[in-house]
């Protein structure tokens, strides 16, 4: 039987399947559908130093082969996440490997939340810097579409914490490679990509946008070809581990990402339709490796034949 243990440099996981931030709540919400300790890592919704209400409704709209969202990074704030019974304590009790996605309106915000979480690095495996959310006016994508801003932010957080850092990159750039390289050079231990692609939808009867903020982030199967291409390009630019995501809804999808250069993958929007999907994908990856007499996922990372 294939060994699913995954080595992401400074981060070791029991398998290469994660949940994508923003799609799995804070983990406990899905505990009745999947054993949280069976997933490589649970990546929680974005946490800021302060409680945040997010954007006004409507905040989601189903579209062909995907979902538009403009949630706006709603979260309870770092203090409640650390101490609230439904947040970090619930994940620890279920022996989940926890990765915390973090964000802020400015570099000081990122540093504040990162430092606070770093005090609990015995319970948290890594931080994921969200520099790519298109649904807030300040921070987020503003850092992920400007190389100097990316460098400044990643460098500042790297100097502030001891735990591993993952930088989540934006697809809303002309070329992902410089941003991947910038994150690596600035001290990120890993990169994850992609976040949602900016899009919109209109109700032709009311002649109004389906989202209150007009535009939102597109996720789901529609963006998988874009995500695969960007993972493939990023893999040619960096030597640090890559976590691929975007439209994954099956083990076959996950394997495409491995072949393109991802060391691990994250499933997101598809979980809304099938909360048991993480377990199915893990099983499917194992079956694929066994069928091809491959001993580990690492053997197929970047192994696409040209």
N, C-alpha and C positions, 0 to 999 in steps of 0.2 A: 504493500500500500504506500502511496506517495506521502511524503512528509510535507505538510502544509505550513510548517513554521516559516516565518518570514523575517528576514533580516533587513531592516531599514537603517543601516548604519548604527546610530546610537539608540535606535528603537527596535526592540524585538517583539514580534507579535505571534500569537498562536496560529494565525492564518492570515491571508492577504486581503480579507474582506472587511471593510469599514462601512459605517453609515455616514452619509454626507450631511454636513451641518445644515440645519434648517429643515430637515425632512424627518427627523427621528425624535423631535422634541428634546427632552432631557433624559431619554432612555426609559425611565420608569413607566411612561405611558404605553410602551410596547412590551413590557415584561410578561404579560399574559400570553403573548404570541410567540416570543422567541427568548431563549435563555441568553441573557446579556453577556454572560461569561463565555459563550460559545462564539461570539463575534470577535474578529481581530481587534477592533477598537470601536467604541461608541464615540462619535464626534458630536458634541452637543450644539444646540443653537447658540448663535453668537452672544457673548457676554460682554457688557460694557461696565465701566466703573459705577454707573448710575442706573436706576430703573428707567426703562424706556418703553413707551406705549406703542411705538411703531406708527404706521401710516393709517389713515382713515379707510373704512370700507367703501366699496368692495375692494378686496385685496387679492383675489384670485380669479382667474378666468381660464376655463378649459378650452384649448384650441386643438387643431388637428395635430395628432401625434405629440402633444405636449401640454404643458401647463404654464400659464403666465402668473407670476406672483409679484406683489408689491407689499409684502408684509412690513418691511422697514425695520427688521432686526429687533422686534419686540422682545424684551427680556426683563427679568426681575432685578438685574443688577448683581454685581459680584458678591456682595455680602450675603444676600439671600441665597444665591447659588451655593455658596460655601456652607451655609448653616441650615438652610431650609430642608425639611425632611423629605421633600419630593425631588430634591436636586442632587447635589454631590453625595450626601449621606446615603441616599437610596441606591445610587450607582455603586458605591463602595460596598454596601450591604449585599449587593448581588454579584460582587466580585468582577465587575466590568473593568476592562481596560479603557480608561477615560482620556479623551483628547478634548480640550476646550478651545473652541473657536472664539477669538476675541476681536473687539473692534472699538473704535473711539472716533471722536470728531477731530482730534488732533494727536500729535505724537505723545503729548503729555498724558492724554487719556489712555493710550495703548500701554505706556510704561506703567501707569498706575494699576491697571487691571492685571497686567502681566506680573508685576512684583507681588501683588496680593495673592495671586494664584500660585506663584513660585514658592510661597510659604507652605503650600500643601502638595509639594512635588512627590511626597510619599504616596499620594492618592491619585495624582494626575500624571499621565505618561508623557504628554507633550502639549504645547500650545500651537494652535493654528491661527496665523495672522490673517484676518479677513481684510485684504486690501482690494477687494474686487466686487463688493456688493453694489449693484446699480440703483438700489432703491432708497438711498438716503442722500440728503443734500450735502452733508459735510462728511469728510473721512471716506472710508470705503473705497469706491472706485477711483476717487481723486488721487489716492496713493498708488493705485495699481495701473494707471495709464500714464504715469510720468516717471521716467527712470530715476531722476534725482530724488523725487519724493519716495520712491520705493527704497532706494539706497539709504536715505536718511532714516526712514521708519524701521526697516529691518535691522540696521546697524544699532540704532538706539535701543531696541528691545533686546537684541543679542547681548549688549553690554549690561543689561539690567537683570537678566535672569540666568539661572543655571540649567533649567530643563530644556529639552530639545524643542526646536522651533520649526514649524512647517509654514511656508508662505503660500497662501492660496491666491493663484494668479487669475487675472481677468482675461476673458476671450475677446474683450472689446478693444483690441489693439491690432495694429496692422501686422506686427511680427512678434510672436511670443518669445522668440529666442533671446533677444536682448534683456527682456524682463526676467526670464529664467536664470540667465547668467548673472544678472545684477543681484538677484536674491541670493544666489550661491556665494558670490563674492562679498556680499554684505553680512554673511554669517549664518544664513538659513541652513539648517541641517537637512531639510527636505523641501520639495515644492509639491503643491497639489493643484490640479487643474482638470477641468475648467469650472469656473463659476457660471452663472446663467448668462445667456445672450440677450441683450436689450431688444425688446419687441413691444408690440401693442396689438390690440384688437378693438373693433368697433361694433356696437349694436346698431344694425342698419335701421331698425324700427324707431328707436329713440334718437338715433344719430349721435349717440354719445359714446365715449370710450368705455370699455367694460371695466377698467380699473380707475379708481378715484384719482390716482396720480398720472393717468393717461398711459404711461409706459411702465413696463415691469420686466422682470427677468424670465426668460423662456428656458424651461428645463424639460426633460423627458426625451423620448426616442428621437424627436426631430433634431436634437443637437448632437447626437452621437457621432456622425461623420466629422463634424467640426472638432469635437473633443478629441477624437482619434488622431486627426491631422495635427492638432496642436501638441498632443503628447509625443507624437513621433518627432515633431520639430524640436520640442524642448529636450528630448532625449539626446539629440545631436549636439546640444549646446552645453549640457551640464554633466557633472560626475557625481552628483548627489542623488539619492533616491527620489523617485517620482510616484505620486499617488494619483492615478487617473480616475476621472469621473465625468459623467455627462451622458445621460440616456441609457445607462446600464439597467437591463431588466431581466437578464438571464446569465447563466454561466458562460454561454457562448459569447455574449457581449464582453464579459470580463476577460475572457481569454484573448479576444481581439486587442484589448488594451495592453495585456502583457506582451503580446507579440509586437505591439507598436513601441514598447519601451517602458511601460509602467511596471514598477516593482510591487505595487499593491493597488487596489481599486476601492472605490466607494460607491455604494448604491444609494439613490435618493428618492426621486419622485415616484418610482415604481413601487416603493414600499406603501404608498398611500392606497394603492389598489390591492396589494397583497402583503400584509404585515409579516407573513412568514417567509418572505422572499430571501432574506439573508441566509437562513439555514439551507434553502434550496440551492442557492448559488454556491455556497461552500461545498455542498455535496456534489454538485455538478462539476466544479473545478477538480475535485478529487477523482471523480469518475473519468474525466478527460485525461488526466495525467496517468491513471492506471491503464486506460485503454491504449495509450501510446507508449507505455513502459517508460515514463518519465518520472524521475525520483523526486523532483521538487519544482515549484513554480519558477525559481531562479533560472532553471535551465531554458525556459522559453521566453524570458524577458528580452525584448529586442530581437527576437529570433525570426521575425518576418522575412520571408524569402523574396528578394527583389527580382 
